[in-house]
Amino acid sequence: MAITLPPEATKQIVASIKRYVAEHLEQEIGDLQAGLLLDFFLKEIGPTVYNTAVHDAQMYIQDRLSDMEGVCYEKEFNYWVDRLPRTRKP
């Protein structure tokens, strides 16, 4: 599955890459170079980040589902049990 970004997010990321390169590598790059870096990151690193996020989400949901019975269980036919007179033992 190819990772795609909305145009507005792409513009912000390109600007961020340009700023990062300027501040940390002391070089100026244009929109084309920053866009090419973004494409590389999305194709090379993006799948790992995506797969890790999907795995984390899956584990979170499985943890919640495994405890569903304990969290959501309600005793059945309990109306009369709560209303029975308590008998004393001699």
NORNORZI-V207034 format. One record per backbone hydrogen bond with DSSP energy under -0.5 kcal/mol. NH is the residue of the N-H (numbers start at 1). CO is the residue of the C=O. If there is no record, write none. Layout:
nh=NH co=CO
nh=NH co=CO
This chain:
nh=4 co=2
nh=10 co=6
nh=11 co=7
nh=12 co=8
nh=13 co=9
nh=14 co=10
nh=15 co=11
nh=16 co=12
nh=17 co=13
nh=18 co=14
nh=19 co=15
nh=20 co=16
nh=21 co=17
nh=22 co=18
nh=23 co=19
nh=24 co=20
nh=25 co=20
nh=25 co=21
nh=27 co=21
nh=29 co=27
nh=34 co=30
nh=35 co=31
nh=36 co=32
nh=37 co=33
nh=38 co=34
nh=39 co=35
nh=40 co=36
nh=41 co=37
nh=42 co=38
nh=43 co=39
nh=44 co=40
nh=45 co=41
nh=46 co=41
nh=48 co=45
nh=49 co=45
nh=50 co=46
nh=51 co=47
nh=52 co=48
nh=53 co=49
nh=54 co=50
nh=55 co=51
nh=56 co=52
nh=57 co=53
nh=58 co=54
nh=59 co=55
nh=60 co=56
nh=61 co=57
nh=62 co=58
nh=63 co=59
nh=64 co=60
nh=65 co=61
nh=66 co=62
nh=67 co=63
nh=68 co=65
nh=71 co=67
nh=72 co=68
nh=73 co=69
nh=82 co=78
nh=83 co=79
nh=83 co=80
nh=84 co=80
